[in-house]
């Protein structure tokens, strides 16, 4: 059912839970049979069944559309027993690996994953269907891949590594006084978290060049509250960088740094805000309390989009919101 919110335009509805969207296609989980039946919906054509197994369930946060189908992880038991990573490619179901991945990243025509118990980071070019081992010392969560095939990850000894597409690995962090973890990258910079080794836990958000020059943009206590139970504290996209920063009164505010290195504050609430998504044009969707807001450069004001329910994605040059089985485009 479409909402009457003037800022959200309903574009598609599927008979299940929408997971991802690309163009006119929607990846969704049909739960009518009492289990996840993974399907792809497209306008004007019958829905395509990707997976239907009574003994398996789909990791809904590890499922994405690709140009030739979809890539996802299914679990045959609990997280401790692992699962199977699949690519549904041009009508065929391929097995890419077994184990458990806490993260699967898809960006453009590239995807990356690490499956327990190894530390091998796999990089797959989805167009050609070719997989290579980009690294053998990666932690199996919170790594990143760009649309050009650059990779950023962290190691078991808490250092950040960036691998440019078709290039040699570059170690970005070098200190041992803090843990360097959770990197993201758009190919122009690498953003990651530094965390103190001892109590009280202090965290820093660091923006680094791909050559390793670091700038600390935010420092705060790791258990800062109140804060919403969703959203993130830093995002990058096409040279734009959004992050949260603790104010003098201890709440988190959202800030933006442009490709021209212009920094602006985005949120101005008396309670903490978190970032949901960042667009390639600098547009930011963020959450404050139970509400969702949109702000565009130069961030003179934020527009209330409604309740912070569903999932926000940047797709095809605009934000989409997935609420149940409905896809909304943010106007």
Residue, then its C-alpha position, 0 to 999 in steps of 0.5 A: x500500500x502506498x503512503x500519502x507522504x508527499x516526499x515518498x512516491x510508491x513505485x512498486x509493491x511485491x508479495x513479500x519483504x523487499x530486500x533490494x532494488x535496482x531499476x525496475x527489479x526488486x529482490x524480495x523474500x516471499x514468506x507465504x510458504x512459512x519460509x523465505x522463498x527468494x524471488x526477483x520481481x520486474x515490471x511486465x514479466x513473471x517473478x523469477x524464483x531464486x531460492x526455495x528450500x525448506x531447510x534454509x533461510x536467507x540472510x536478508x542483510x546479505x542479499x543483493x541484486x546484480x546485473x545478471x541476477x542476485x547474490x546472497x547467503x543462506x543459512x542451514x542452521x544457526x550462525x555458528x554452523x555457517x551457511x552457503x554463499x550463492x550467486x544466481x546468475x543468468x538463471x543458474x544457481x552457483x555456489x561461491x563458498x561455504x562458511x559464514x560471512x558477517x558482511x557481503x559488500x556489493x558495489x557496481x559490478x564488484x562484490x567482496x566477502x570473507x567466509x569463516x574460518x579463513x581470512x581470505x578476502x574474495x573479490x568477484x567481478x560480477x560482469x565476467x564472473x571471475x573471483x580472485x583472492x584479494x587478501x589473506x589477512x582480512x577480518x570477516x566483517x566491516x570491509x568495503x569494495x568500491x564500484x571500481x574494484x578497490x578494496x578496504x579491510x582491517x586485519x586481525x592485528x587491527x590495521x587498515x589496508x587499502x588495495x586499489x583496483x589492479x594495484x598493490x596493497x597499501x597499509x593505511x594505519x600504522x599505530x599500535x596504540x589504538x585498534x584501527x577497524x571498520x574501514x569504508x572507501x569510495x576510492x578517494x579516501x578511506x574512513x575508519x574507526x580508531x578505538x582505545x585499547x583500555x577503559x574508558x573506551x574512546x573512539x575516533x572517526x578518521x578520514x585518510x587519503x589512500x596514501x595513508x595521511x590521517x585526519x581525526x574528524x570526531x572523538x567521543x565515548x564509545x557508549x555515548x547515549x542517547x542514540x537511535x538503535x540504527x544508522x551509522x556514524x560515517x559514510x562516503x560516496x563519490x568524494x562526499x563524506x558524512x559523519x557524526x560528531x559529539x557536540x559540547x552538550x554530548x549529543x551526536x550531530x551529523x556533519x558533511x565534508x564535500x569533495x571541495x573539502x567544505x565542512x558543514x553541520x547537517x543536524x541541529x537537534x537536542x538529541x543524537x542523530x545517526x546517518x542512514x545513507x549518503x548519496x553521490x550528490x551529497x544528499x544525506x538521509x539521517x535518523x533522529x529519535x523515531x523520525x527520518x530526515x533528508x538534507x541536501x547541500x548546502x544543508x540549510x534545513x532538513x526535511x521530515x520524511x516520516x517515521x524511521x521504518x524500513x530500509x533506505x538505499x541509494x540506487x540509480x541516482x536517488x534514495x529509495x525506502x523499502x517498507x515491507x513489500x513496497x518500494x518508495x522513491x524519495x522526492 
